[in-house]
Amino acid sequence: MEGQDKAKLWGGRFRKQEDDLMAQFNNNFEQTKWLYEADILGSIAHVAMQTQVGLLTQEEGAVLIKALEALLAEIQSGELALEGDYEDIHTFVELQLTARVGEVGKKLHTARSRNDQCNLDMKLYVRQQVTKTLALAEQLKTTLKAVAEKHPCIMPGYTHLQRAQVITFKAHLMAYHGMLTRDGLRLQNALVVMDENPLGCGALAGTTHAINRQITTTLLGFAKPYDNFLDGVSDRDFCLEAMSDFSILMMHLSRLAEELVLWTSQEFGFVELDDRYTTGSSIMPQKKNSDGAELIRGKTGRVYGNLFALLTVMKGLPLAYNKDMQEDKEAFYDSAQTVQACLTIMERMIATLSVNSDKMKAAVKKGFLNATEVADYLVAQGMPFRDAHTTVGQLVIYCEDRGIAIEDLSESELASFSELLGPDLYAYIDYDNILQKGIKCEML
């Protein structure tokens, strides 16, 4: 028949060959190559189920599983290249299998649709990549904590990018440790929510074959099969949830990247990045640019874009499967690769950065970062906070005009603003003492 194409898994009802441009437009083999392992492992589980329920003989099942395992090993070793004119990875695997084992290979797809098959493949891949991302986030957390413990030096804390109160570099890094902890919890929750097996849902209404969905559910490590077949083939929530979690994680990495860019500037000089994670200028030989951090900051928008692209694809689709859903693959793959690369580079930058504690301490001295504590001191002496706030504001103006710090004022100068400002103020607003009080409060 003119419409039959042996390189496709369909075509029997067509009178005409697919237009070349349509074939190019429809095919996504290049965009799904990375699903080969998930596709083959899913097929092995499907064959095991087929054999147990009698859809295949024991001999047929053994032949198919052996051939599938050999196919997987050859792809992993590079002996078999993922190339050729195939509609998708599912077509590649099935046609390669049939070429090796003959007619029995055509039985592989019994009681299965590409709809539940491709959703399974994505489930297995997403689960794998979320788990890998979790491990990388944990490694960054470990590094952040180690560097934080090594550098408990004093530094300015900021609000509105203006010096606000004294903190430590350790406290600043540990704030990101807390963000990554929440990122990990979100990713772990995504693994729990996606823990349903789509195999057996068929195209949208199951199958009339007497299959056992629990067999593939157990073999593939899922908690349960989908309760509803329509849901099982049309669900892309698991991609969206993982990509949403990736986006929040990237937002946290971007904030840290932005601070690294600021801190490595000559205006701040708080830290220096290792040469391995910076680049230079083609025209200005003195430049050392924080490009590792800048790229993380820039790639955050890419991950956001992938999430919004897939949300937009899914928002108007009727049940059950629609070819629009093919767009999930590139979007998720790119997001996973991007977030993992960013986590790896960020971990290496943090692990190897140098800290300039002297610059940090000098910045503290110039910022009136103990002004809040002067107000607190006055409140402790009985002055209403609003009055204390006004008094300290006037005191800061006085110091600014003279280019001195609050702690440099004489007792008589302090007393000129309020008789409540006694000599014990100096110890009260000492930066090390302020930090110790803050640490005690944080531990409560």
QUISULSUL-V8091 format. One record per residue. N is the residue number from 0. RES is the residue in one small letter. BURIAL is b if it has 24 or more other ideal C-beta (glycine too) atoms within 12 Angstrom, else e. Layout:
# QUISULSUL-V8091
n & res & burial
N & RES & BURIAL
N & RES & BURIAL
This chain:
# QUISULSUL-V8091
n & res & burial
0 & m & e
1 & e & e
2 & g & e
3 & q & e
4 & d & b
5 & k & e
6 & a & b
7 & k & b
8 & l & b
9 & w & e
10 & g & e
11 & g & e
12 & r & e
13 & f & e
14 & r & e
15 & k & e
16 & q & e
17 & e & e
18 & d & e
19 & d & e
20 & l & e
21 & m & e
22 & a & e
23 & q & e
24 & f & e
25 & n & e
26 & n & b
27 & n & b
28 & f & b
29 & e & e
30 & q & b
31 & t & b
32 & k & b
33 & w & b
34 & l & b
35 & y & b
36 & e & b
37 & a & b
38 & d & b
39 & i & b
40 & l & b
41 & g & b
42 & s & b
43 & i & b
44 & a & b
45 & h & b
46 & v & b
47 & a & b
48 & m & b
49 & q & b
50 & t & b
51 & q & e
52 & v & b
53 & g & e
54 & l & b
55 & l & b
56 & t & e
57 & q & e
58 & e & e
59 & e & b
60 & g & b
61 & a & e
62 & v & b
63 & l & b
64 & i & b
65 & k & e
66 & a & b
67 & l & b
68 & e & e
69 & a & e
70 & l & b
71 & l & b
72 & a & e
73 & e & e
74 & i & b
75 & q & e
76 & s & e
77 & g & e
78 & e & e
79 & l & e
80 & a & e
81 & l & b
82 & e & e
83 & g & e
84 & d & e
85 & y & b
86 & e & b
87 & d & b
88 & i & b
89 & h & b
90 & t & b
91 & f & b
92 & v & b
93 & e & b
94 & l & b
95 & q & b
96 & l & b
97 & t & b
98 & a & e
99 & r & e
100 & v & b
101 & g & e
102 & e & e
103 & v & b
104 & g & b
105 & k & e
106 & k & b
107 & l & b
108 & h & b
109 & t & b
110 & a & b
111 & r & b
112 & s & b
113 & r & b
114 & n & b
115 & d & b
116 & q & b
117 & c & b
118 & n & b
119 & l & b
120 & d & b
121 & m & b
122 & k & b
123 & l & b
124 & y & b
125 & v & b
126 & r & b
127 & q & b
128 & q & b
129 & v & b
130 & t & b
131 & k & b
132 & t & b
133 & l & b
134 & a & e
135 & l & b
136 & a & b
137 & e & b
138 & q & b
139 & l & b
140 & k & b
141 & t & e
142 & t & b
143 & l & b
144 & k & b
145 & a & e
146 & v & b
147 & a & b
148 & e & e
149 & k & e
150 & h & b
151 & p & b
152 & c & b
153 & i & b
154 & m & b
155 & p & b
156 & g & b
157 & y & b
158 & t & e
159 & h & e
160 & l & e
161 & q & e
162 & r & b
163 & a & e
164 & q & b
165 & v & b
166 & i & b
167 & t & b
168 & f & b
169 & k & b
170 & a & b
171 & h & b
172 & l & b
173 & m & b
174 & a & b
175 & y & b
176 & h & b
177 & g & e
178 & m & b
179 & l & b
180 & t & b
181 & r & e
182 & d & b
183 & g & b
184 & l & e
185 & r & b
186 & l & b
187 & q & b
188 & n & e
189 & a & b
190 & l & b
191 & v & e
192 & v & b
193 & m & b
194 & d & b
195 & e & b
196 & n & b
197 & p & b
198 & l & b
199 & g & b
200 & c & b
201 & g & b
202 & a & b
203 & l & b
204 & a & e
205 & g & b
206 & t & b
207 & t & e
208 & h & e
209 & a & e
210 & i & b
211 & n & b
212 & r & b
213 & q & e
214 & i & b
215 & t & b
216 & t & b
217 & t & e
218 & l & b
219 & l & b
220 & g & e
221 & f & b
222 & a & e
223 & k & e
224 & p & b
225 & y & b
226 & d & e
227 & n & e
228 & f & b
229 & l & b
230 & d & b
231 & g & b
232 & v & b
233 & s & b
234 & d & b
235 & r & b
236 & d & b
237 & f & b
238 & c & b
239 & l & b
240 & e & b
241 & a & b
242 & m & b
243 & s & b
244 & d & b
245 & f & b
246 & s & b
247 & i & b
248 & l & b
249 & m & b
250 & m & b
251 & h & b
252 & l & b
253 & s & b
254 & r & b
255 & l & b
256 & a & b
257 & e & b
258 & e & b
259 & l & b
260 & v & b
261 & l & b
262 & w & b
263 & t & b
264 & s & e
265 & q & e
266 & e & e
267 & f & b
268 & g & e
269 & f & b
270 & v & b
271 & e & e
272 & l & b
273 & d & e
274 & d & e
275 & r & e
276 & y & b
277 & t & b
278 & t & e
279 & g & e
280 & s & e
281 & s & e
282 & i & e
283 & m & e
284 & p & e
285 & q & e
286 & k & e
287 & k & e
288 & n & e
289 & s & b
290 & d & b
291 & g & b
292 & a & b
293 & e & b
294 & l & b
295 & i & b
296 & r & b
297 & g & e
298 & k & b
299 & t & b
300 & g & e
301 & r & b
302 & v & b
303 & y & b
304 & g & e
305 & n & b
306 & l & b
307 & f & e
308 & a & b
309 & l & b
310 & l & b
311 & t & e
312 & v & b
313 & m & b
314 & k & e
315 & g & e
316 & l & e
317 & p & e
318 & l & e
319 & a & b
320 & y & b
321 & n & e
322 & k & e
323 & d & e
324 & m & b
325 & q & b
326 & e & b
327 & d & b
328 & k & b
329 & e & b
330 & a & b
331 & f & b
332 & y & b
333 & d & b
334 & s & b
335 & a & b
336 & q & b
337 & t & b
338 & v & b
339 & q & b
340 & a & b
341 & c & b
342 & l & b
343 & t & b
344 & i & b
345 & m & b
346 & e & b
347 & r & b
348 & m & b
349 & i & b
350 & a & b
351 & t & e
352 & l & b
353 & s & b
354 & v & b
355 & n & e
356 & s & e
357 & d & e
358 & k & b
359 & m & b
360 & k & b
361 & a & e
362 & a & b
363 & v & b
364 & k & b
365 & k & e
366 & g & b
367 & f & b
368 & l & b
369 & n & b
370 & a & b
371 & t & b
372 & e & b
373 & v & b
374 & a & b
375 & d & b
376 & y & b
377 & l & b
378 & v & e
379 & a & e
380 & q & e
381 & g & e
382 & m & e
383 & p & e
384 & f & e
385 & r & e
386 & d & e
387 & a & b
388 & h & e
389 & t & e
390 & t & b
391 & v & b
392 & g & e
393 & q & b
394 & l & b
395 & v & b
396 & i & e
397 & y & b
398 & c & b
399 & e & e
400 & d & e
401 & r & e
402 & g & e
403 & i & e
404 & a & b
405 & i & b
406 & e & b
407 & d & e
408 & l & b
409 & s & e
410 & e & e
411 & s & e
412 & e & e
413 & l & b
414 & a & e
415 & s & e
416 & f & b
417 & s & b
418 & e & e
419 & l & b
420 & l & b
421 & g & e
422 & p & e
423 & d & e
424 & l & b
425 & y & e
426 & a & e
427 & y & b
428 & i & b
429 & d & b
430 & y & b
431 & d & e
432 & n & e
433 & i & b
434 & l & b
435 & q & e
436 & k & b
437 & g & b
438 & i & e
439 & k & e
440 & c & e
441 & e & e
442 & m & e
443 & l & e
